[in-house]
Amino acid sequence: MTPVSLPVLLCVIPLTWLAAALLPLRRKPIAMALGGLAMTAAAGGMPAVLLTGLSVCTGWLTVRLLPDRRRHRRRTVLYGIFGAVLQLLLLIPGALLLTGAARLPLLLCVMQSLDCIRLRVLGQMQIPALSAFWYYQCALPRLFCGPVQTYSEADRQYRSCAPSVQLAGRGALRCTRGLMQCVLLSAPMCTLWRELTAQHAAVSAADTWLLLTVFYCAVYYAVRGLAELGTGLAALMGYVLPEPFREPAFARSLADLTDRWLTWLAQWCRRMLLRDGLPLDNASYFVRMMLLFCVLGSYLRPGLQVLLWSALAAALLTLSRALRRRGFTLPRTAAKIAVGLCVLLCAGLMQADSVTGSIGMLRALTGANGLLFTGGTLYLVKIHWVPLLLSLVGLLPCGRMLRAAMHKSRVLRQMGSVLIPLCELAVLLLCMTELLRQWTAQI
């Protein structure tokens, strides 16, 4: 589910950090780019490295060969469209040759290349050197599901790199938190989801809602954990990445959810699809959102059920947008419940392995096969009740509540100064033990 493994944690990340710490400022991007390629190789092997390198090289060639917009505007636009289509076509072999999280580095490089092509077509980007473009595309912190940034933004961050003990401490804390979410929460939820699916436990309405909740938690903690790892690694290397994940479980609308769930993705969508200088009606907005969801969904989880998921997600976003423009709002609690149900419903269509499975899931949600839990589901819940309970509790703002309590109480601050490092060390040891168990099982 995630590119987190013992080789990455024990070899790639420490060596990259050590090289970045020892090299001068202008050489740090070299170490981060090599670390990103090593992580890509560890996650997807040589096919992932070749496809990622092909995306970087073709993206740079497109930016380099685009004619001057002031002299050949139409030709510039045509060349830009050709380069963008070429980047999107690279996702096809990526979906066929790569599996799981090994697809993420290629996807991020393609999205950044599309952003650079757009800026170059608009005449808002200078032609970078090939080496600088490589460093920009393959930086290790960004490949951990980090933010898709423009070339100028990434360059400013590299130039403002200033390692410090305080920043490194925050980075180490975020890395530990990301490991916990990937290894101790997302991985058990993936196992429970596979067991529920294999035993055909999603029969009644309660079984189906539990299956959707487990699948959502698996994806939620995988994405959130990778985002924490990316920002933590950046802090360890001396610079700050923008916050990519802002408690999407507490969104009050679907638009708010898109801003909270990977903020950089929402910003990229606005730059690429929604801000063309003309107001978009609801039909145009629906078509653009469905096109985006079809491409992303087909790449991450190929299948015809992606069409149903894309249509439902785009329709819900369009409806939310239309109601918001008319001034219609729900009370806070009702809005959060409605958003949660919409997210679980979309997750159900995405996790199905076929169109028939999606239709069967929708039928089960209505209670056509019963309402209560079946025996097989209760048995699996009893086995995995600890990670399931921790995953559900993790959706609550526990960290915010704990920080508020420590801010008010001096005793809690003193206890936290001792207990928090011990808890971090215990979580790190648990993560390493679990990864070692998984690694030995594969051998």
N, C-alpha and C positions, 0 to 999 in steps of 0.2 A: 504493500500500500504506500510505503514511503521509501525514499532512498537512504534511510538511516540504517547503517550496518556497522559491524565492528571494523572492517577495513577503513571506512570513511571516518569513524570516530577516532581510531587509534593511529591512523597513518595520514590520511589526506588532510584533515583539519589541523592536527598539531604541526605537520610539516609546512603547511601553507601559512599558518600563523607565525611560526618561527621565521620563515623566509621574509614575510611581510614586516616583521619586527626588526630584522637585521638589515634589510635593504634600505637605501635612502628613499625619500618621498617619491621621487620621479620613477623609481623602479618598483614600488609596491604593486601597481597594477599588473606587472608581469607575474608576480607570485600568485595573486588572486586569480588571474586568468588560467594559469597552469593548474591551480587547485580546483577550479571549476571544471576543467577538462578531465581531471583525475576523478572527480566525483561523478561526472557523466559516464565515464568508463566503468566505474564501480557499479553504477545503477543499471546501465543498459548495454555494456560491452562496446565492442568496436562499431556496431551499427549506429548506436547513439552518438558516438564521437564523430563518425563520418557525416551523418545527417546534420548534426549541429554545425560542424565545420562548413558543410555545403551551404547551409542557411546563412552563415556569417559571410562567406565569400561572395555568394550571389547578391546578398543585400548590399555589401560594399560596392560591388561592380555596378549595380543599378544606380546607387547614389553617385558613383564616380562618372558614369557614362551619360547621365541625364544632361541634355543640352540646356543652354542658357534660357531661362524662362522669358526674359525680356525680348529675345529675338525669335524664339520658336516656341510659343506658348502651347499650341496644339500638339506639337511633337513631344514636348515635355510631358504633357498629360498622358499621351498614349504610351510613352516609354514607362512612365510611373505605373500605369495600370498593368502593363506587361510584367514589370518587376514584382508588383503585388500579387498577381496571379501565380507567378513562379514560386513565390514564397508559400502561398497557400497549397500549391501542388506538392510541396515537400512534406506536408502533413499526411498525405496518403501513404507513402512508404513508412512514415513514422508510425501510423496506426497499424500497419501490417507487420512491421518488424519488431516494434517495441511493445512492452507491456507495463501496466501499472504506472508507477511514478517515474519510470525511465522516459516517459513521454514529456515530462514537464520541461526539462531544459530546452528541447527543440521548440516546444510551444512558446516559451518565453522569448527565445531568440527570434522566432518568426514575428511575434507581436512587436518587438522592438525594431526589427527591420522594417515592418510596415509603417511604424511611426516615423522612422528616419526618412523613408521614401516620401511620405506625405509632407514632411517639413522641407525636404529638398525640392519637391515640386512647387511648393509655395514660395521658394526662395528664402527660407528662414533658417537654413543650415549650411555651414561651410563643409567642404569635402574633407573628411578626416583621413589620416594615414591608415593604412590597412592594419598595422600593429595596434594603433590606438583603438580602432574599431573592434579588434579582437578583444582587447582588454575590457572595453565597454560591454560587449555582449556576454563574455564568459566569466565574469567576476563570480567567485565562489559564493559570497553571501546572497547575491541576487538569484542564483540558480536554485536556492532552497525556497522556491515559491516566493521570491522577493518581488519588489515593485518593478513594474515596467516603466522605465524612465526615459526621457529624451537624452540625447547625447550630451547636451549642454548641462543638464541637471547632474548627470553622473560625473562629468568632468569637474563641476564645482565642488562636489562632495569629495572627490579625490584630492583636490587642491586644498581643501579645508581640513584634511586629515590631521588630527592632533591626538595621538594616543595619551591616555592618562590612566592612573590607577582607579579612579572613580568610574570612568567610562568602562574600563575592563571589568570591574566588579559587576556593573549592571549587565554587561554583555554575558558574563558567566552565569548570572542568575537567569537571564532569558534563555540561554542555551539549555540549562538544566530543566527549566519549565517546558521548553519545547520537546526535549527528550521524553519527559514524563508523559506529555500528551500524545506523542507518537507511539511510544513503546508500551506504556502502561495503561493507556485508555483506548487509543484507536485500534491497536492490534488485537486486544481481546474482543472489542466490538466487531471487528472483521471476522474473527473466529466464530462468534455467536451468530452473526448474520449468515455465514456459510452453513452452519449447522441447522439453523432454522429453515433455510432455503432447501438444503439437501433432504431434510426429513419432511418436507412439505407441511411444515407446521402452520403456515399462514392459511388457515382454513376459515376460522370464524373472524368476526369483526375485531375482537380483542387481539387475536393472534396477528392479524394484518397490521393493526396500529402499532403493536409492539415491534414487528419486523421493520416497519418504516422508521420508528424511533431509533432502533439499533443502527440501521443503515445511516440515518442522519448523523448520529453521534460518531460513527466511524469516519465519515467524511469530514465532519466538523473538526474533530480533534486532529485528524491528519493534516488538514489545511492550516489550522491554527498552530499546530506544533511546528510545521515547516516554516510558517511565517515568523514564529518566535526564534527558531534557529537562525534564519537569515538575518534578522535584525540583531540578534545576539552576536553572531560572527562579525558583522559589520562593526559593532561597538568594540569587540575585542581587537579589531584591526585599526581602530582609531577614528571612525566616522559614524554618523548617525543616519540611518535610513528612515524614511517616513513611515509612520505607523500604518501597517497594512490591514489590521484586524481590530474591530472595535465592537465587541459584544453584540453580534447580530441577533442573538437570542432575545434581545430586548428592543428590537425594532418595532416602531409603531405603525409602519406602513411598508408596502413592498418597495417603494422608492427609498425609504430609510434603510431597508434591508440591503439593497444593492450598494448603498454608500458604506454600510458597516461591514459587509462581507467582502473582503479584499477591496479596500478603498481604491487601490491603484487600478483594478480592473474596471471599476465604475468610471474613473477618470479617463482611462484609455478608451472606453466606449463613447464617452462624450466627445473626445477629440476625433475619433475615427468615424463615428456613425451618426451622431446626433447634433453636431454643431457645424452645419454646412452653410450658415448665413441665412437660411430660409426657415420659417416656422414649419414644423412638421404636424400634419394632421394625424388623427389616430390610426388611419390605415397605413400611412407611411411608417409611423413608429412601430406598428405591429410587424410589418414586413421586415424592417431592419433588425428588430429584436429576434424574430424567428430565424432569420438568416444567421445571426451571431450564435444563437443557441444550437442551431443545426451543425454549424462548423465545430464548435467546441464540444458538443455532445458526441458527435460522430467520431471525433478524434480521441476523446477520453474513454468512451464506451460505445464502440460501433454496434449498430443494430437498427432495425426499422422502428423499434420503440422510441428511438430518439426523436422521430418526427412527432409522435404524440406528446412527448415531454416538451419539445420546443414549442409546439402550438399552444399547449396549456400554459407554460411559463410566459410566453409572449402575450397571450390573451389576458392573463391575470395582471401583468404589468401595465398593459394598455388600459384595462378597466380601472386599475388604481390611479393611473395618470388622468383619465377622463373624470373620475369622481373628484380627484383633488383639484382639478381646474374649475370644477363647478362648486367648490367650497364645501363638499360633503366630507365630514370626518366622523369617526367613531370615538366613543369614550376610550380612555387609555387602556383599560383592562380588556375590553372587547376587541380593540384594534390588535393588541398583542396576541390574543387567542386566534383571531382570524388570520394573522400573518403566519402563526405557527402551523395552523391547519393547511394553509396553502403550501407552505414549505414541505410539510410531510407528504402532501398529495403529489407534488412534483417529484419528491424523492422516490415515491413509490413507482412512478412511471419510469424513472431513470434506473432503478435497481432491477427492474424486470428484465429477463433475458430474451423476450420476444413480445410481439404485439399481442399474442394470445395470453401471455402471462400478465401483461398490463391490463387487459380487459378483465381477466379473472380477478386481479387484485381490486379493481374498481367494483366488481360485483361483490366481492367479499366484504368490502368496506360498508356496503349497504346493509349487512347482516343477513344476506340470503343464505349463508351457510352456518348461521348461528351467531350468537353474541359473545359467549363466555370463552375463556381460555380452554384449550384442549390439554390432554394429559402430557403430550410430547412437549408442548411449549412450557408448561409448568416445570417439567423435569429439567429442561435446559436452563430455565431461569434460576432454579435452585443451585445448579452447578456454577453458573456465572453471575451470581447475585452481587458479589463484591465489586467487580469492575463495572457492572451495570449501575449499581447504586452510586459509585464514584463518578461515573459519566454523567448521570442525571444531576448530581449535586454540583458538578463542575459547570453546568450551564447557568447556575446562579452566580450573582456578583459577590462571591465569597471573598475574593481578594480585595475588592473595594471596601467591603464591610470590615475586614480585618484591619486594613490601613486606617480607616476612620476610627476604629476602636483604639488602635495603638496611638494615634495622634492625640486622643483625649486622655489616655491613661499612661502615667509614667511607669507604673508597674509592668504593664503589658509591653511597653517599649523596652524595658530592661530584660524581660523574659524573651522577647523576640530577638534581641541582639545575640542571645545564646542559642535559642531553639532553632531559629531560621537557618543558620549555617549547618547545624546538625541534621535538620530535615533535608537540606539540599544534598548533603553528603549521602544520606540514606537513600534518597531518590536516585542519585547518580549510581550508587552501587546496585540498586534494584534494576535499573535500566541496563547496566552492563551485564548483570547476571542473566537477564532475560534475553538480551542479544546474543550472549555466549551460548545459551541453550538453543536458540533458533539456529545459530551458525553450526553448532555441532550436529544438530538434527539434519541439516542439509548435507553435511559431509557424510 
